[in-house]
Amino acid sequence: MLRSTALTLVLLFAAGALSAQNLDGRLKRIAETKSIAIAYRADATPFSFVEGDKQVVGFSIDLCKRIVNSIERQLKVPSIAIKWVPVTVQTRFDAVAKGQADMECGSSTVTLSRLKQVDFSSYIFVESTGLIAKTASGLRSISDMSGKKIAVVGGTTNERAVHEQLKRRQLSATVVPYKTRDEALAALEQGQADAFASDRLLLVGASVKAKDPGALTLLPDELSFEPYGIVLPRGDAAFRLAVNAGLAELYRGEINEIFSRWFAQFGRPSPLLAAVYVFGAIPD
C-alpha cells in the first residue's frame, strides 16, 4: 500500500514537472518571472480607472485580478506580481500586440477587424452605444440630431456606430472625433458639440465627472451591440485558455457579487448579460 501511494505521488509529481516544462508563450514567461503585465485605461469608469490614491480599479480590473489568482493556481506559482501598464484608446491594442502588456482590461469591444491584430477572452460584458446631451437643449433622441454636432472618441466602435445610424436614418449630423473622453465631454459642456456618443455606462461615468452632472441627460437610444472582452495576444492558445478558465471559475461563483459592487444602481444583469455569464461558465 505504501509503495503504491509513493508511486502515485512520484507519477503525479512527474506529470506536474512535465506540464511546467512544456509551458510556452506568455505562460512560460509569467511562470519564470512570477509577474504579469496588465494594460489599463484611466478613463473607462466604471470598468477601468484610477482612484485618487492612484490605485487602478474597476469592474474589469476586478475580473483580471481574479484571473491572475486563477493562473497562480493553474501554474502552481504563488504570488504573481502585477505590473500595471497605462494605455489609451489609441494604444491599447498595440500594447498587447507588441508585447508591452500580456492583456488589457477595460472596455474593449470584440470586433472582427480587431481580431486581425489581437485576440480576446470570452465576453465579460455587453454594452451599447448611447448619447448624452444637455437637458436644456431639448434633444431627446438621435432622430433630433439633424444639423447637430455629435462628439465621439476617434477610432472607436462608437464612432462607426454613429455614422452607420446617421446613414440608415438619413440624418445630416456632423460627427466630430476627439482624442479622449474628457475632451469630448468638455466639447459638449462648452457648446462645441450638441451630444456625446460612447458606451452607455461610460457616459454615465463621464457624466459624474461633469461640472454640472444634473445638466446632462442620457438619451434612450441604443445604437449598437458592444460585447467586451479582455484583450489578449494572437496565437497564444494556452494563455487564452488559462484566462478563460479563470473567467469560467468566476462565472460559476462570484460574478454576481462583483457585478453588484459596480452596478448595484442598475439592478441585476440584463437577460443578455446573464446569458453571457451562463455560457461563459465553461465546465472543466
C-alpha positions as CSV (number, residue, x, y, z in Angstrom):
1,M,0.0,0.0,0.0
2,L,2.8,2.4,0.9
3,R,4.7,1.5,-2.2
4,S,1.6,2.1,-4.3
5,T,1.0,5.5,-2.6
6,A,4.6,6.5,-3.1
7,L,4.5,5.5,-6.8
8,T,1.3,7.5,-7.3
9,L,2.9,10.6,-5.7
10,V,6.0,10.2,-7.9
11,L,3.8,9.9,-11.0
12,L,1.8,13.0,-10.1
13,F,5.0,15.0,-9.4
14,A,6.4,13.9,-12.7
15,A,3.3,14.9,-14.5
16,G,3.4,18.3,-12.9
17,A,7.0,18.8,-13.8
18,L,6.4,17.7,-17.4
19,S,3.5,20.2,-17.6
20,A,5.7,23.0,-16.3
21,Q,8.5,22.1,-18.7
22,N,6.0,22.2,-21.6
23,L,4.9,25.7,-20.9
24,D,5.5,28.2,-23.7
25,G,4.4,31.7,-24.8
26,R,3.2,34.1,-22.2
27,L,2.5,31.4,-19.6
28,K,6.2,30.3,-19.6
29,R,7.4,33.9,-19.1
30,I,4.8,34.5,-16.4
31,A,5.9,31.4,-14.5
32,E,9.6,32.2,-14.9
33,T,9.3,35.9,-13.9
34,K,6.4,35.5,-11.4
35,S,4.9,38.6,-13.0
36,I,2.2,39.6,-15.4
37,A,1.7,43.0,-17.3
38,I,-1.8,44.3,-17.4
39,A,-2.7,47.3,-19.5
40,Y,-5.4,49.6,-18.2
41,R,-7.2,52.8,-19.1
42,A,-7.7,55.6,-16.7
43,D,-10.8,57.0,-18.5
44,A,-13.1,54.0,-18.7
45,T,-15.1,54.4,-15.5
46,P,-16.6,52.1,-14.1
47,F,-14.6,49.4,-15.9
48,S,-11.1,50.7,-15.6
49,F,-10.0,53.9,-13.9
50,V,-7.6,55.4,-11.3
51,E,-8.8,56.4,-7.9
52,G,-7.4,59.4,-6.0
53,D,-4.8,57.2,-4.3
54,K,-3.5,56.1,-7.7
55,Q,-5.0,52.6,-7.3
56,V,-6.2,51.0,-10.6
57,V,-9.8,49.9,-10.0
58,G,-13.0,49.0,-11.9
59,F,-15.2,46.1,-12.8
60,S,-12.8,44.7,-15.5
61,I,-9.9,45.2,-13.2
62,D,-11.6,43.1,-10.5
63,L,-12.1,40.3,-13.1
64,C,-8.5,40.4,-14.2
65,K,-7.1,40.4,-10.6
66,R,-9.1,37.2,-10.0
67,I,-7.9,35.7,-13.3
68,V,-4.3,36.3,-12.1
69,N,-5.2,34.4,-8.9
70,S,-6.6,31.5,-11.1
71,I,-3.4,31.5,-13.2
72,E,-1.3,31.2,-10.0
73,R,-3.3,28.1,-9.1
74,Q,-3.1,26.7,-12.6
75,L,0.7,27.2,-12.8
76,K,1.2,26.4,-9.1
77,V,3.2,29.7,-8.9
78,P,2.3,31.7,-5.8
79,S,2.2,35.5,-5.7
80,I,2.4,36.5,-9.3
81,A,3.1,40.3,-9.3
82,I,1.0,42.6,-11.5
83,K,2.8,45.3,-13.5
84,W,0.2,48.0,-14.4
85,V,0.7,49.4,-17.9
86,P,-1.2,52.6,-18.7
87,V,-2.7,52.8,-22.2
88,T,-5.2,55.0,-24.1
89,V,-8.0,54.2,-26.6
90,Q,-5.4,54.6,-29.3
91,T,-2.6,52.5,-27.8
92,R,-4.4,49.7,-26.0
93,F,-4.2,47.1,-28.8
94,D,-0.7,47.9,-29.8
95,A,0.4,47.4,-26.2
96,V,-0.7,43.8,-26.2
97,A,0.2,43.0,-29.9
98,K,3.8,44.3,-29.3
99,G,4.3,42.5,-26.0
100,Q,4.3,45.6,-23.7
101,A,1.3,44.0,-21.8
102,D,0.1,40.5,-21.5
103,M,-3.6,41.6,-21.6
104,E,-5.7,44.7,-21.5
105,C,-8.5,45.0,-19.0
106,G,-11.0,47.8,-19.7
107,S,-14.0,48.3,-22.0
108,S,-12.7,47.0,-25.4
109,T,-15.3,45.7,-27.8
110,V,-14.6,42.5,-29.7
111,T,-14.8,43.1,-33.5
112,L,-13.7,41.0,-36.5
113,S,-11.3,43.8,-37.6
114,R,-9.6,43.9,-34.2
115,L,-9.2,40.1,-34.2
116,K,-6.7,40.6,-37.1
117,Q,-4.4,42.3,-34.6
118,V,-5.2,40.8,-31.2
119,D,-7.3,38.0,-29.6
120,F,-10.0,38.3,-27.0
121,S,-11.2,36.3,-24.0
122,S,-14.7,35.1,-23.5
123,Y,-17.1,38.0,-23.3
124,I,-17.0,39.9,-20.0
125,F,-19.8,42.5,-20.6
126,V,-22.4,43.6,-23.2
127,E,-22.9,47.2,-23.8
128,S,-24.5,49.6,-26.4
129,T,-23.6,53.0,-27.9
130,G,-25.6,55.8,-26.4
131,L,-25.8,59.6,-26.4
132,I,-25.8,62.3,-23.7
133,A,-26.9,65.9,-24.4
134,K,-27.6,68.9,-22.3
135,T,-31.1,68.7,-20.8
136,A,-31.9,72.2,-21.8
137,S,-31.1,71.5,-25.4
138,G,-34.4,69.7,-25.9
139,L,-32.7,66.8,-27.7
140,R,-34.5,63.6,-26.9
141,S,-33.1,61.0,-29.3
142,I,-30.8,60.6,-32.3
143,S,-33.7,61.5,-34.5
144,D,-33.3,65.1,-33.2
145,M,-29.7,65.3,-34.3
146,S,-30.2,66.6,-37.9
147,G,-27.9,69.6,-38.3
148,K,-26.2,68.9,-35.0
149,K,-22.6,68.0,-33.9
150,I,-22.0,64.7,-32.2
151,A,-18.7,64.3,-30.3
152,V,-17.1,60.8,-30.3
153,V,-13.7,59.4,-29.3
154,G,-12.0,58.9,-32.6
155,G,-11.2,55.3,-33.8
156,T,-13.8,53.7,-31.5
157,T,-16.7,51.4,-32.4
158,N,-19.0,54.2,-31.2
159,E,-17.8,56.5,-33.9
160,R,-18.6,53.8,-36.5
161,A,-22.0,53.1,-34.9
162,V,-23.0,56.7,-35.1
163,H,-22.0,57.0,-38.7
164,E,-24.0,53.9,-39.5
165,Q,-27.1,55.1,-37.7
166,L,-27.0,58.5,-39.3
167,K,-26.7,56.9,-42.7
168,R,-29.5,54.5,-42.0
169,R,-31.8,57.2,-40.7
170,Q,-30.7,59.7,-43.4
171,L,-29.7,62.3,-40.9
172,S,-27.2,65.0,-41.7
173,A,-25.5,65.4,-38.4
174,T,-21.7,66.1,-38.1
175,V,-19.6,63.6,-36.2
176,V,-16.6,65.3,-34.5
177,P,-13.8,63.0,-33.3
178,Y,-11.8,63.8,-30.2
179,K,-8.7,62.0,-28.7
180,T,-10.1,61.4,-25.3
181,R,-13.4,61.0,-23.4
182,D,-12.6,64.1,-21.3
183,E,-12.1,66.2,-24.4
184,A,-15.4,65.0,-25.9
185,L,-17.2,65.7,-22.7
186,A,-15.7,69.2,-22.5
187,A,-16.8,69.9,-26.0
188,L,-20.4,69.1,-25.0
189,E,-20.2,71.2,-21.9
190,Q,-18.7,74.2,-23.7
191,G,-21.3,74.1,-26.6
192,Q,-18.8,72.9,-29.2
193,A,-20.9,69.7,-29.6
194,D,-24.6,69.1,-29.2
195,A,-24.2,65.5,-28.0
196,F,-21.6,63.0,-27.0
197,A,-21.7,59.3,-28.1
198,S,-20.0,56.5,-26.3
199,D,-20.8,53.3,-24.5
200,R,-23.8,54.0,-22.3
201,L,-22.3,53.1,-18.9
202,L,-19.1,55.0,-19.8
203,L,-21.4,58.0,-20.5
204,V,-22.8,57.6,-17.0
205,G,-19.3,57.5,-15.6
206,A,-18.3,60.6,-17.6
207,S,-21.4,62.5,-16.5
208,V,-20.4,62.1,-12.9
209,K,-17.2,64.0,-13.7
210,A,-19.1,66.8,-15.5
211,K,-19.1,70.3,-14.0
212,D,-22.8,70.1,-13.6
213,P,-24.0,66.4,-13.9
214,G,-27.6,67.4,-13.5
215,A,-27.4,69.4,-16.7
216,L,-26.9,66.3,-18.8
217,T,-29.3,63.7,-20.0
218,L,-28.7,60.2,-21.2
219,L,-30.9,59.7,-24.2
220,P,-32.8,56.3,-24.6
221,D,-31.1,55.3,-27.9
222,E,-29.2,52.1,-28.1
223,L,-27.2,52.4,-31.3
224,S,-25.0,49.3,-31.4
225,F,-24.1,45.9,-29.9
226,E,-20.8,46.2,-27.9
227,P,-19.5,42.8,-26.5
228,Y,-16.5,43.5,-24.3
229,G,-13.6,41.1,-23.9
230,I,-10.1,41.1,-22.3
231,V,-7.6,41.9,-25.0
232,L,-5.0,39.0,-25.4
233,P,-2.1,38.3,-27.8
234,R,-2.9,36.5,-31.0
235,G,-1.6,33.0,-31.5
236,D,-1.2,32.0,-27.8
237,A,-3.9,29.4,-27.3
238,A,-2.5,28.2,-23.9
239,F,-2.7,31.7,-22.4
240,R,-6.1,32.3,-23.8
241,L,-7.3,29.0,-22.3
242,A,-5.8,30.0,-18.9
243,V,-7.6,33.3,-19.0
244,N,-10.9,31.8,-20.0
245,A,-10.5,29.1,-17.3
246,G,-10.2,31.9,-14.8
247,L,-13.3,33.6,-16.1
248,A,-15.3,30.3,-16.1
249,E,-14.5,30.0,-12.4
250,L,-15.8,33.5,-11.8
251,Y,-18.9,32.9,-13.8
252,R,-19.7,29.8,-11.7
253,G,-19.1,31.7,-8.5
254,E,-18.7,35.4,-7.5
255,I,-19.6,37.2,-10.8
256,N,-22.9,38.5,-9.3
257,E,-21.1,39.9,-6.3
258,I,-18.6,41.7,-8.5
259,F,-21.4,43.0,-10.7
260,S,-23.3,44.3,-7.8
261,R,-20.2,46.1,-6.4
262,W,-20.0,48.2,-9.6
263,F,-23.5,48.3,-11.0
264,A,-25.9,47.9,-8.0
265,Q,-27.8,51.0,-9.1
266,F,-28.8,49.2,-12.3
267,G,-30.2,46.2,-10.6
268,R,-29.4,42.7,-11.8
269,P,-27.6,41.8,-15.1
270,S,-29.8,42.1,-18.1
271,P,-31.1,38.8,-19.6
272,L,-28.5,39.1,-22.4
273,L,-25.6,39.7,-20.0
274,A,-26.8,36.9,-17.7
275,A,-26.7,34.6,-20.7
276,V,-23.1,35.7,-21.4
277,Y,-22.1,34.6,-17.9
278,V,-24.0,31.3,-18.2
279,F,-22.4,30.4,-21.5
280,G,-19.0,31.6,-20.2
281,A,-19.1,29.2,-17.2
282,I,-17.5,26.6,-19.4
283,P,-17.2,23.3,-17.4
284,D,-13.7,21.9,-16.7
